[in-house]
């Protein structure tokens, strides 16, 4: 086991106040990150006094109304949006900002990478959803930033590249995912040689225990009702199909430098045990807390300090009131996405996996596909990719060559990944259910 980057200790932690760029500030993770920052203005943190954080940059997609509200509150020097013109573009955003506030506003795919690499930023919250967050995450690592990573797709698409970049620049990656934040806490201070297995927990989503016949009748509004968590639409659907857990298995392999056989998944419907670490002596270390994303976010923002609960704003977990905690094996017959993710990792086809899934989820939310068509579309794309490999004599199936992390290598790797992503999306968009 070898973590993807250095883990700073007390002597190498970022100074205060920490200068933040929040990528995807209008999404669920971004909004919660700003809630944590807001909490730090009311509760003294750190002990040395003064403001703990300073917002230097905010980036969003097309929710410019909320971005304008956030910008008016925090007054960052830089903003970024997806569109240059139109109702969600730069000029439209400017009209919503206070007249005495004139930030630099960038637009387009390169804008996010530019903000993540700003000289005035030392910590980047990577909270953009999907493959769209890849360039910003890589740019932050290439610039040697501390990267609070919520965008698991960055590791799914380019985990080897991010590991190589961190080794070259000294960038630090801290996991925002509740499950990986839990693993991170359980692993601190432990020797890699003492760890036998990582165990990710899954709620099971809203359809735990249902069979495929029922799942074929699921509507988007049903799948968006997660029993325990409040999240964005894409991740909520991924949770319902268990694809989110499959992506987290891939994420764990890249974060902790372990094989897929060393990562297990248990369904835990109460969502109070966020993950576990099994040690070589057979004992299990678990992290428990109320299901609230502010906790892993605050852990990353404050590392290596532990932020006070009053600052984070979460409720204390009452185990007596929580009652019974239960665990079960995932039903991979009804929910095959978990096995599809493992298959894709073994075959070096995680780009295709992610692209196909993003298209499938989008089409499901539009009403173009049934819920059970999501794994079928993904399976079709993986079959197609592996069939092409076989026609080429078996190449290039399996992991790509390990990248060096150099500037030229970053550009070439990103170009290759984005081309493969785009081609896969085109194929997935043309797929029709049988």
C-alpha positions as CSV (number, residue, x, y, z in Angstrom):
1,X,0.0,0.0,0.0
2,X,1.4,3.4,-1.0
3,X,-0.7,6.5,-0.8
4,X,-1.0,8.6,-3.9
5,X,0.8,11.6,-2.5
6,X,2.6,12.9,0.6
7,X,0.5,13.4,3.7
8,X,1.6,16.6,5.4
9,X,2.2,16.5,9.1
10,X,2.3,19.4,11.6
11,X,5.6,20.6,10.3
12,X,4.6,20.6,6.6
13,X,1.0,21.7,6.8
14,X,-0.3,24.7,4.8
15,X,-0.1,28.1,6.6
16,X,-3.2,30.0,7.8
17,X,-5.3,31.5,6.4
18,X,-5.6,28.9,3.6
19,X,-6.4,30.4,0.2
20,X,-9.1,28.3,-1.5
21,X,-10.3,27.8,-5.0
22,X,-13.7,25.9,-5.0
23,X,-14.3,24.2,-8.4
24,X,-18.0,23.4,-8.8
25,X,-19.0,25.8,-6.1
26,X,-22.7,25.7,-6.9
27,X,-23.0,21.9,-6.6
28,X,-23.6,19.9,-3.5
29,X,-20.0,19.5,-2.4
30,X,-19.1,23.1,-3.3
31,X,-22.0,24.5,-1.3
32,X,-21.1,22.4,1.7
33,X,-17.5,23.5,1.4
34,X,-18.6,27.1,1.6
35,X,-20.8,26.2,4.6
36,X,-17.8,24.9,6.4
37,X,-15.8,28.0,5.6
38,X,-18.8,30.1,6.8
39,X,-18.8,28.1,10.0
40,X,-15.1,28.9,10.6
41,X,-15.9,32.6,10.7
42,X,-18.1,32.0,13.8
43,X,-16.1,29.4,15.6
44,X,-12.3,30.1,16.3
45,X,-10.3,27.9,14.0
46,X,-7.4,27.4,14.1
47,X,-6.3,28.1,17.7
48,X,-4.0,30.9,16.5
49,X,-6.9,33.1,15.8
50,X,-8.0,35.1,12.7
51,X,-9.8,33.9,9.6
52,X,-9.0,30.3,8.8
53,X,-9.8,30.5,5.1
54,X,-9.9,33.0,2.3
55,X,-11.9,32.3,-0.9
56,X,-9.7,33.3,-3.8
57,X,-11.6,31.7,-6.7
58,X,-15.0,30.2,-7.4
59,X,-15.9,28.2,-10.5
60,X,-19.3,26.9,-11.6
61,X,-21.1,25.6,-14.7
62,X,-24.3,27.4,-15.6
63,X,-25.9,28.3,-12.3
64,X,-24.7,31.8,-12.5
65,X,-27.4,33.2,-10.2
66,X,-26.0,31.1,-7.2
67,X,-22.5,31.8,-8.3
68,X,-23.2,35.5,-8.2
69,X,-24.6,35.2,-4.6
70,X,-21.5,33.2,-3.5
71,X,-19.2,35.7,-5.2
72,X,-20.9,38.7,-3.5
73,X,-20.5,37.0,-0.1
74,X,-16.8,36.0,-0.5
75,X,-15.5,38.5,-3.0
76,X,-12.9,36.2,-4.7
77,X,-10.4,37.7,-7.1
78,X,-11.3,35.2,-9.9
79,X,-14.5,33.5,-11.1
80,X,-15.0,30.9,-13.9
81,X,-18.1,29.8,-15.8
82,X,-18.7,27.3,-18.6
83,X,-20.0,29.7,-21.3
84,X,-18.4,32.7,-22.8
85,X,-21.6,34.3,-24.0
86,X,-25.4,33.8,-23.6
87,X,-27.7,33.6,-20.6
88,X,-25.1,31.7,-18.6
89,X,-22.0,33.5,-19.8
90,X,-19.6,36.1,-18.6
91,X,-21.6,39.2,-19.4
92,X,-24.7,37.7,-17.8
93,X,-22.8,37.0,-14.6
94,X,-21.3,40.5,-14.5
95,X,-24.8,42.0,-14.4
96,X,-25.6,40.0,-11.3
97,X,-22.5,41.1,-9.3
98,X,-22.4,44.1,-7.0
99,X,-21.4,47.3,-8.8
100,X,-18.3,47.8,-6.6
101,X,-16.9,44.3,-7.2
102,X,-14.9,43.6,-10.4
103,X,-13.3,40.1,-10.3
104,X,-11.5,38.5,-13.3
105,X,-14.0,36.2,-15.0
106,X,-12.8,33.3,-17.2
107,X,-14.9,31.0,-19.4
108,X,-14.6,27.7,-21.1
109,X,-12.9,24.4,-20.4
110,X,-9.5,25.9,-19.8
111,X,-10.9,28.4,-17.3
112,X,-11.2,25.8,-14.6
113,X,-7.7,24.6,-15.1
114,X,-6.4,28.2,-14.9
115,X,-8.2,28.9,-11.6
116,X,-7.0,25.6,-10.1
117,X,-3.4,26.7,-10.9
118,X,-3.6,30.3,-9.7
119,X,-0.5,31.6,-7.9
120,X,-2.7,33.1,-5.1
121,X,-4.3,29.7,-4.3
122,X,-2.8,27.0,-2.2
123,X,-5.8,24.6,-1.7
124,X,-8.2,23.5,-4.4
125,X,-11.6,21.9,-3.7
126,X,-12.2,19.7,-6.8
127,X,-16.0,19.4,-6.6
128,X,-17.0,19.4,-10.3
129,X,-19.1,16.5,-11.3
130,X,-18.0,13.9,-13.9
131,X,-15.2,13.9,-16.4
132,X,-15.5,17.7,-16.7
133,X,-13.5,18.0,-13.5
134,X,-10.4,16.2,-14.8
135,X,-8.4,19.1,-16.2
136,X,-8.8,21.2,-13.1
137,X,-7.7,18.4,-10.9
138,X,-4.6,17.7,-13.0
139,X,-3.8,21.4,-13.2
140,X,-3.9,21.8,-9.5
141,X,-1.6,18.8,-9.0
142,X,0.8,20.0,-11.7
143,X,1.0,23.4,-9.9
144,X,1.8,21.6,-6.6
145,X,-1.4,22.5,-4.8
146,X,-3.1,20.7,-2.0
147,X,-6.1,19.1,-3.8
148,X,-9.2,18.3,-1.7
149,X,-10.6,15.7,-4.2
150,X,-14.3,15.1,-4.4
151,X,-14.2,14.5,-8.2
152,X,-13.7,10.7,-8.1
153,X,-13.8,10.6,-11.9
154,X,-10.4,12.3,-12.0
155,X,-8.9,9.2,-10.5
156,X,-11.1,6.8,-12.5
157,X,-9.9,8.5,-15.7
158,X,-6.3,9.4,-14.8
159,X,-5.3,7.9,-11.5
160,X,-1.8,6.8,-12.7
161,X,-1.2,10.3,-14.2
162,X,-2.2,12.0,-10.9
163,X,0.1,9.8,-8.9
164,X,3.0,10.6,-11.3
165,X,2.3,14.3,-11.2
166,X,2.1,14.3,-7.4
167,X,5.5,12.5,-7.2
168,X,7.0,15.2,-9.5
169,X,5.5,18.4,-8.0
170,X,4.9,17.5,-4.3
171,X,1.2,18.1,-4.7
172,X,-1.0,16.7,-1.9
173,X,-4.3,14.9,-2.4
174,X,-6.8,14.7,0.4
175,X,-10.0,12.6,-0.1
176,X,-13.3,14.4,0.2
177,X,-15.5,11.3,-0.5
178,X,-17.0,10.2,2.8
179,X,-15.8,6.6,2.3
180,X,-12.3,7.6,1.4
181,X,-12.2,10.2,4.1
182,X,-13.1,7.4,6.5
183,X,-10.4,5.1,5.2
184,X,-7.9,8.0,5.4
185,X,-8.7,8.6,9.1
186,X,-8.5,4.8,9.9
187,X,-5.1,4.5,8.1
188,X,-3.3,7.5,9.7
189,X,-0.4,6.4,11.8
190,X,-0.6,2.8,10.6
191,X,2.1,0.9,8.7
192,X,1.1,-0.3,5.2
193,X,2.4,-3.7,6.1
194,X,-0.2,-4.0,8.8
195,X,-3.2,-3.5,6.5
196,X,-4.9,-6.5,5.0
197,X,-8.0,-5.0,3.3
198,X,-10.0,-1.9,2.7
199,X,-13.8,-2.1,3.1
200,X,-16.1,0.4,1.5
201,X,-19.6,0.7,2.8
202,X,-22.6,1.4,0.6
203,X,-26.1,2.5,1.6
204,X,-27.6,0.2,-1.0
205,X,-29.6,3.2,-2.4
206,X,-33.3,3.5,-2.6
207,X,-33.8,0.1,-4.2
208,X,-31.9,-2.2,-1.9
209,X,-33.5,-5.7,-1.9
210,X,-35.4,-5.1,-5.1
211,X,-35.2,-7.5,-8.1
212,X,-34.5,-6.7,-11.7
213,X,-38.2,-6.9,-12.6
214,X,-39.0,-4.1,-10.2
215,X,-35.9,-2.1,-11.2
216,X,-37.2,-2.1,-14.8
217,X,-40.1,0.0,-13.7
218,X,-38.1,2.7,-11.8
219,X,-38.6,6.3,-12.8
220,X,-36.0,9.1,-12.5
221,X,-38.0,10.7,-9.7
222,X,-37.9,7.4,-7.8
223,X,-34.1,7.0,-8.2
224,X,-33.4,10.6,-7.1
225,X,-34.8,9.9,-3.6
226,X,-31.7,8.7,-1.7
227,X,-32.6,7.4,1.7
228,X,-29.7,8.9,3.6
229,X,-27.7,11.5,1.6
230,X,-28.6,14.8,-0.1
231,X,-26.4,14.9,-3.3
232,X,-26.5,16.0,-6.9
233,X,-28.5,14.1,-9.5
234,X,-25.7,12.3,-11.2
235,X,-24.1,10.8,-8.0
236,X,-27.6,10.0,-6.6
237,X,-28.4,7.8,-9.7
238,X,-24.9,6.3,-9.5
239,X,-25.7,5.4,-5.8
240,X,-28.9,3.8,-6.9
241,X,-27.2,1.6,-9.5
242,X,-24.2,0.9,-7.3
243,X,-22.0,2.4,-10.0
244,X,-20.9,5.0,-7.5
245,X,-19.5,2.2,-5.3
246,X,-17.7,0.7,-8.4
247,X,-16.1,4.1,-9.1
248,X,-15.0,4.3,-5.4
249,X,-13.4,0.9,-5.7
250,X,-11.3,2.2,-8.6
251,X,-10.7,5.4,-6.6
252,X,-9.4,3.4,-3.7
253,X,-7.0,1.4,-5.8
254,X,-5.4,4.6,-7.1
255,X,-5.5,6.5,-3.8
256,X,-4.0,3.8,-1.7
257,X,-1.9,1.9,-4.2
258,X,-3.8,-1.4,-3.7
259,X,-5.1,-4.1,-6.0
260,X,-8.8,-4.5,-6.7
261,X,-8.7,-7.8,-4.7
262,X,-7.8,-5.8,-1.6
263,X,-10.9,-3.6,-1.7
264,X,-14.2,-5.0,-0.6
265,X,-17.7,-3.6,-0.5
266,X,-20.5,-4.1,2.1
267,X,-24.0,-2.7,2.1
268,X,-24.7,-0.8,5.3
269,X,-28.2,0.8,5.0
270,X,-27.8,3.0,8.1
271,X,-24.9,4.9,6.5
272,X,-23.2,5.5,9.9
273,X,-20.1,3.4,9.4
274,X,-18.5,5.2,6.4
275,X,-15.7,2.6,5.8
276,X,-13.5,0.1,7.5
277,X,-9.9,-1.0,7.5
278,X,-9.0,-4.6,8.2
279,X,-5.6,-5.2,9.8
280,X,-3.4,-8.2,9.4
281,X,-4.3,-9.4,12.9
282,X,-8.0,-9.7,11.9
283,X,-9.3,-6.6,13.7
284,X,-11.4,-4.0,11.9
285,X,-11.1,-0.2,12.4
286,X,-14.2,1.8,11.5
287,X,-15.1,5.5,11.2
288,X,-18.6,6.4,12.3
289,X,-20.5,9.7,12.0
290,X,-23.8,11.1,10.9
291,X,-24.1,11.1,7.1
292,X,-23.1,14.7,6.4
293,X,-20.6,15.7,3.7
294,X,-19.4,18.6,5.8
295,X,-17.4,16.3,8.0
296,X,-15.0,14.9,5.3
297,X,-14.8,18.3,3.7
298,X,-13.8,19.9,7.0
299,X,-11.2,17.2,7.6
300,X,-9.5,18.1,4.3
301,X,-9.7,21.8,4.7
302,X,-8.3,21.7,8.2
303,X,-5.7,19.0,7.9
304,X,-3.9,18.0,10.1
305,X,-6.1,19.9,12.6
306,X,-9.4,18.3,13.6
307,X,-12.1,21.0,13.1
308,X,-14.5,21.4,16.1
309,X,-18.0,20.0,15.6
310,X,-19.5,23.4,16.2
311,X,-17.6,24.8,13.2
312,X,-18.6,21.9,11.0
313,X,-22.2,22.1,12.0
314,X,-23.0,18.4,12.1
315,X,-25.0,16.5,14.8
316,X,-23.3,14.2,17.2
317,X,-23.9,10.6,16.5
318,X,-25.9,9.0,19.3
319,X,-25.2,5.3,19.0
320,X,-27.8,4.4,21.6
321,X,-30.4,6.1,19.5
322,X,-29.0,4.7,16.2
323,X,-29.7,1.2,17.4
324,X,-28.8,-1.8,15.3
325,X,-26.1,-1.5,12.6
326,X,-26.4,-4.1,9.8
327,X,-24.2,-5.2,6.9
328,X,-24.8,-7.4,3.9
329,X,-23.2,-8.4,0.6
330,X,-24.2,-6.3,-2.4
331,X,-26.6,-8.0,-4.9
332,X,-24.5,-7.9,-8.0
333,X,-27.2,-9.7,-10.0
334,X,-29.7,-7.0,-9.6
335,X,-27.0,-4.3,-9.5
336,X,-24.2,-5.4,-11.9
337,X,-22.5,-2.0,-12.1
338,X,-20.2,-2.9,-9.2
339,X,-18.8,-5.9,-11.1
340,X,-18.6,-3.9,-14.3
341,X,-16.4,-1.4,-12.6
342,X,-14.1,-4.1,-11.4
343,X,-14.0,-5.6,-14.9
344,X,-13.1,-2.2,-16.4
345,X,-10.3,-1.6,-14.0
346,X,-8.8,-5.0,-14.7
347,X,-9.0,-4.4,-18.5
348,X,-7.7,-0.9,-18.4
349,X,-11.0,0.4,-19.7
350,X,-12.1,2.8,-16.9
351,X,-12.4,5.8,-19.4
352,X,-15.0,3.8,-21.4
353,X,-16.7,2.8,-18.2
354,X,-17.1,6.3,-17.0
355,X,-18.1,7.8,-20.3
356,X,-20.7,5.2,-21.0
357,X,-22.1,5.5,-17.5
358,X,-22.3,9.3,-17.7
359,X,-24.2,9.1,-21.0
360,X,-26.5,6.3,-19.7
361,X,-27.4,8.3,-16.6
362,X,-28.1,11.5,-18.6
363,X,-30.3,9.5,-21.0
364,X,-32.1,7.9,-18.1
365,X,-32.8,11.2,-16.5
366,X,-34.2,12.4,-19.8
367,X,-36.5,9.4,-20.0
368,X,-34.7,7.8,-23.0
369,X,-33.6,4.7,-21.1
370,X,-34.9,2.4,-18.5
371,X,-33.1,2.2,-15.2
372,X,-32.0,-1.3,-16.0
373,X,-30.6,-0.1,-19.3
374,X,-27.9,1.8,-17.5
375,X,-25.7,-1.2,-16.8
376,X,-26.6,-2.8,-20.1
377,X,-25.3,0.2,-22.0
378,X,-22.1,0.2,-20.0
379,X,-21.7,-3.6,-20.6
380,X,-22.2,-3.0,-24.3
381,X,-19.5,-0.4,-24.5
382,X,-17.0,-2.6,-22.5
383,X,-17.8,-5.6,-24.7
384,X,-17.2,-3.4,-27.8
385,X,-13.9,-2.1,-26.5
386,X,-12.7,-5.6,-25.5
387,X,-13.8,-6.9,-28.9
388,X,-11.8,-4.3,-30.6
389,X,-8.8,-5.3,-28.5
390,X,-9.2,-8.9,-29.6
391,X,-9.4,-7.9,-33.2
392,X,-6.1,-6.1,-32.8
393,X,-4.4,-9.1,-31.3
394,X,-5.1,-8.2,-27.7
395,X,-3.6,-4.7,-27.5
396,X,-4.1,-2.2,-26.0
397,X,-6.2,-4.1,-23.3
398,X,-4.9,-3.6,-19.8
399,X,-3.3,-0.7,-18.1
400,X,-1.6,2.0,-20.2
401,X,2.1,2.7,-19.7
402,X,2.9,4.5,-16.5
403,X,3.0,8.2,-17.2
404,X,6.0,10.3,-16.2
405,X,4.1,13.3,-14.9
406,X,6.2,15.7,-17.1
407,X,4.4,18.7,-18.7
408,X,4.6,17.1,-22.2
409,X,3.3,13.8,-20.8
410,X,0.4,15.6,-19.0
411,X,-0.7,17.2,-22.3
412,X,-0.4,14.0,-24.3
413,X,-2.1,11.9,-21.7
414,X,-5.0,14.3,-21.3
415,X,-5.4,14.6,-25.1
416,X,-5.5,10.8,-25.4
417,X,-8.0,10.4,-22.5
418,X,-10.3,13.1,-23.8
419,X,-10.3,11.7,-27.3
420,X,-11.2,8.3,-26.0
421,X,-13.8,9.8,-23.7
422,X,-15.4,11.7,-26.6
423,X,-15.4,8.7,-29.0
424,X,-17.0,6.5,-26.3
425,X,-19.7,9.1,-25.6
426,X,-20.6,9.1,-29.3
427,X,-21.0,5.3,-29.3
428,X,-23.0,5.4,-26.1
429,X,-25.3,8.0,-27.4
430,X,-26.2,5.8,-30.4
431,X,-26.9,2.7,-28.4
432,X,-30.5,1.4,-28.3
433,X,-32.0,-1.0,-25.8
434,X,-33.0,-4.4,-27.1
